[in-house]
Amino acid sequence: MRLKGTEIRREYVQPVAQSYPDVQIIPYVIPGRTGTQLYPQDNWTDVELIDAAVNMTDRSINQEYGLVWGTLSPYMWPAFQYGFDHGQLYQNNTIVVNDTASRNAIEFIYDLKYVERCVSYDDTSHSATQAFITNKGAMLIYGGWYIPTLLDLGTNFGVQVLPKIFSTNERISPMAEIKGWGISKDTLYPDICYEVISYLTSNEVQKELVSDEYKIPTLIETISSPLVQNEPLILTQIKQIENSQYYPLDPIYSYYSDFMRAALQFILLNHEDIQNSLDDAQAGINANR
């Protein structure tokens, strides 16, 4: 019999927790070994994340890591920076990467890799997703666009918003890009363009995208429909977007990306000084403002 996470908590975890209120209980399940499903609740913190990642790491011949994501990605790193109370990556027409929050975020990631030893497959997001689907990574930080692939592969998985950092009470918040449709003033066929946009953004098509690709709808009508409200894979993505930060459109982001990628490699691969590496990245960003 396969128990869902809510049933496990209600039947087993809750009675024990009520009997021993002074004891911190962090339940976890090692995927593929127990035949059960137990996913974190949305009020979890980095404390539970670390404990789960450590407990699900297997350093034997199987080499399964508890947590995987593209740690060298300058696109992913601001999520942790936000969690350590930095705020959004892009503020006041600039990007700051060498403040206390930025250093704390890097130290957090470094400790996951080299102190807790529960994170790997970090060169690219692709290698992290491959580790997840081949049972080399127990938890994956990635976007919802990968859900159809996981379903096609028959992967047993669940989704949850990223946790809060306990010391700041701020949630790890990734960047979200804003995309939309537009009609060029120079087009010869504005009416046809409008018809295409109207069709692609219609309630009917958005429902198809939800059903077939688990895309997040933009119409309130679609979001309020039972199709979305009864689908946790969509609702959780919406909640994560509500706890995300804007992707910078300022050209300075391209300079940030280059210098921060180098800093991440210096720190996470070459073990160079964190503050010096961040200061160098900041200097490079400032020189191109």
Helices and strands as residue ranges (DSSP letters): H 5-8, I 9-13, H 14-19, H 46-55, E 65-68, H 77-83, E 90-91, E 94-95, H 100-114, E 119-120, H 125-133, E 137-140, G 144-146, H 147-152, E 164-165, E 170-171, E 175-176, H 190-200, H 203-213, H 220-223, H 226-229, H 232-242, E 245-246, H 252-268, H 274-287
